[in-house]
Amino acid sequence: MNFSALFITIIFTLLITSSLFAQDRQRIRDLGIHPGILPTGDWNAITDVTGVKVGHKTIIDGDDIRTGITAILPHSGNLFRERVPTAVYTGNGFGKALGFTQVQELGELETPIALTNTLSIFNVAHGVADYVLNQPGNENVRSVNPVVGETNDGFLNDIRQRVITVKDVYDAIEAAQTGPVAEGNVGAGTGTTSFGFKAGIGTSSRVIPEEHGGYTVGVLVQSNFGGILTVNGAPVGKELGNHYLASALGRPGTTAEAPEDTANHDADGSIMIVVATDAPVT
């Protein structure tokens, strides 16, 4: 495989603060809603880009631990020895992302990309570095740049406990596979919320027409932000009265205030976006 044809972009924006897995629910296209004009790949996932693998480690314990790790691997080889072209775009620099400066300097990725919660980012970076250092062929490596992103899942997770271990990191990386990607309340999305709803991990892909190259673009997100939910142009959050100003404005058609559990959500938030493509980039 020509790994130089793979490009990963990581986007980070402003940071803030039910265990039903989303794969048990229908995806939006199963309901007859088809955003955009381009067709999807086979899985409508980032894994539609050849070689890309995704793995999750979901950690749910008692009433207060809802967190995890999501690992994205651009290929199955030795990433430190077979690096891929990479770029970073930072929408807002409030995040605790690790490893971005070397990517910006060299334009290369040498480890899996891991996503987790804000206070576990350091443990996860340690685990990613440990995994890479222990891969066959890396016995003499003395510097490694783990790339780890985060959002703050402290609304649903007791984030101060910092429960994630190096073993959890290995579990997420070793669980990575091609094909369908588990979405929603899994991995790094286990404790996240968006628009006043339970959020999590999401993914999709689009395929460019053959006359324009036939390339595939895949995206995976860890969503954890506020605002007003819009689905394919439909003002869902507004119609349901579920947004950050609902308590002040009341639900549509009524004078009653929205319940506290759906009304008190900031318009701010954070999202990690990983974009992969097989288009030739340098």
Summary of the structure (lengths in Angstrom):
residues: 282
radius of gyration: 19.1
end to end distance: 16.1
largest distance: 68.1
contacts: 975
relative contact order: 0.23
helix: 24%
strand: 28%
